[in-house]
Amino acid sequence: MDFTRITVDPNQMGGVPCIRGLRIPVATVLRMIAGGMENAEILADYPDLNEADIQEALLFAAAAITEEELPQVVHR
């Protein structure tokens, strides 16, 4: 599966996977979900995100823990 909404840039945020080149790490979104936040609350806190970003963050996390290497992402 290709992830078009997840980017990795070694010059941004230490190269951690982020949402669409924004300075919003995938891990931040996942922590909010794990903490019980609803999508609407996440979107209110991060208005640059949308529902598709949240969904792809979840899919990326699922793929990352089932693979020996990180999934393919868009490198910038």
C-alpha positions as CSV (number, residue, x, y, z in Angstrom):
1,M,0.0,0.0,0.0
2,D,1.3,3.4,-0.9
3,F,0.8,6.2,1.6
4,T,0.3,9.6,-0.2
5,R,-0.6,11.6,2.9
6,I,2.3,10.5,5.0
7,T,5.7,12.2,4.3
8,V,9.2,11.7,5.7
9,D,11.6,14.5,5.3
10,P,15.0,14.2,7.1
11,N,15.1,18.0,7.4
12,Q,11.7,18.3,9.1
13,M,10.8,17.0,12.5
14,G,13.9,14.8,12.6
15,G,12.6,12.7,9.7
16,V,9.6,11.2,11.6
17,P,6.6,10.4,9.5
18,C,4.3,13.4,9.3
19,I,1.0,14.2,7.7
20,R,1.3,15.7,4.2
21,G,4.5,17.6,4.9
22,L,2.9,19.4,7.7
23,R,4.8,19.6,11.0
24,I,2.2,17.2,12.5
25,P,3.7,13.8,13.3
26,V,1.7,10.7,12.7
27,A,2.5,9.7,16.3
28,T,0.8,12.9,17.5
29,V,-2.5,11.9,15.8
30,L,-2.2,8.4,17.0
31,R,-1.7,9.5,20.6
32,M,-4.8,11.7,20.4
33,I,-6.9,8.8,19.1
34,A,-5.4,6.5,21.8
35,G,-6.2,9.1,24.4
36,G,-9.9,8.9,23.5
37,M,-10.2,12.0,21.3
38,E,-12.9,11.9,18.6
39,N,-12.0,12.9,15.0
40,A,-13.9,16.1,15.3
41,E,-11.9,17.1,18.4
42,I,-8.6,16.3,16.6
43,L,-9.7,18.3,13.5
44,A,-10.7,21.2,15.8
45,D,-7.2,21.2,17.4
46,Y,-5.5,20.8,14.0
47,P,-7.5,22.5,11.4
48,D,-5.0,21.7,8.6
49,L,-5.9,18.1,9.0
50,N,-8.9,16.3,7.5
51,E,-10.7,13.0,8.0
52,A,-8.6,11.3,5.3
53,D,-5.4,12.3,7.1
54,I,-6.6,10.6,10.3
55,Q,-7.6,7.5,8.5
56,E,-4.3,7.2,6.7
57,A,-2.4,7.7,10.0
58,L,-4.2,4.7,11.4
59,L,-3.5,2.6,8.3
60,F,0.1,3.7,8.3
61,A,0.5,2.6,12.0
62,A,-1.1,-0.7,11.3
63,A,1.2,-1.3,8.3
64,A,4.3,-0.2,10.3
65,I,3.8,-2.7,13.0
66,T,3.3,-5.6,10.7
67,E,6.3,-4.9,8.5
68,E,10.0,-5.3,9.2
69,E,10.5,-1.9,7.5
70,L,8.5,1.3,7.4
71,P,5.9,1.4,4.6
72,Q,6.6,3.4,1.5
73,V,5.9,7.1,2.0
74,V,6.3,10.2,-0.1
75,H,9.8,11.6,0.6
76,R,10.3,15.3,0.3
